[in-house]
Amino acid sequence: MTKIIAALVAGVFAVASVGAFAAAHAGAQPAKDGKKDEMKKDAPKADAKKDEAKKDAKK
């Protein structure tokens, strides 16, 4: 009976350690936030406006 309990306890520790090891290497997934996507889309527009302003200033 004690051998079975010892085997079960060892199994629990093994599963827990494998789970912790896998979680440590998984890494965090980037958050999918609508605001970040909008900011990325607006950035080229802002750059285009700056370029147009520079062209107008040179003329």
C-alpha positions as CSV (number, residue, x, y, z in Angstrom):
1,M,0.0,0.0,0.0
2,T,2.8,2.4,0.8
3,K,4.5,1.7,-2.5
4,I,1.3,2.6,-4.4
5,I,1.0,5.9,-2.4
6,A,4.7,6.7,-3.1
7,A,4.2,6.0,-6.8
8,L,1.1,8.2,-6.9
9,V,2.9,11.1,-5.1
10,A,5.9,10.8,-7.4
11,G,3.5,10.8,-10.4
12,V,1.8,14.0,-9.2
13,F,5.2,15.7,-8.8
14,A,6.3,14.6,-12.3
15,V,3.1,15.9,-13.9
16,A,3.4,19.2,-12.0
17,S,7.0,19.7,-13.0
18,V,6.4,18.9,-16.7
19,G,3.5,21.3,-16.7
20,A,5.6,24.0,-15.2
21,F,8.4,23.4,-17.6
22,A,6.0,23.6,-20.6
23,A,4.4,26.8,-19.3
24,A,7.8,28.4,-18.8
25,H,8.6,27.9,-22.5
26,A,5.2,28.7,-24.0
27,G,5.6,32.5,-23.8
28,A,2.9,35.1,-23.6
29,Q,0.6,35.6,-26.6
30,P,0.3,39.2,-27.8
31,A,-2.9,40.8,-26.8
32,K,-5.3,41.5,-29.7
33,D,-6.4,45.0,-29.0
34,G,-8.3,47.0,-31.5
35,K,-6.6,50.2,-30.5
36,K,-3.1,48.9,-31.3
37,D,-4.3,47.8,-34.8
38,E,-5.8,51.3,-35.4
39,M,-2.6,53.0,-34.3
40,K,-0.6,50.8,-36.7
41,K,-3.0,51.7,-39.6
42,D,-2.9,55.4,-38.8
43,A,0.9,55.5,-38.7
44,P,1.4,55.3,-42.5
45,K,-1.2,58.0,-43.0
46,A,0.6,60.3,-40.6
47,D,3.9,59.7,-42.4
48,A,2.2,60.4,-45.7
49,K,0.9,63.7,-44.4
50,K,4.4,64.7,-43.2
51,D,5.9,63.8,-46.6
52,E,3.3,65.9,-48.4
53,A,3.9,68.8,-46.0
54,K,7.7,68.6,-46.7
55,K,7.0,68.5,-50.5
56,D,4.8,71.6,-50.2
57,A,7.4,73.4,-48.1
58,K,10.1,72.7,-50.8
59,K,7.9,74.2,-53.5
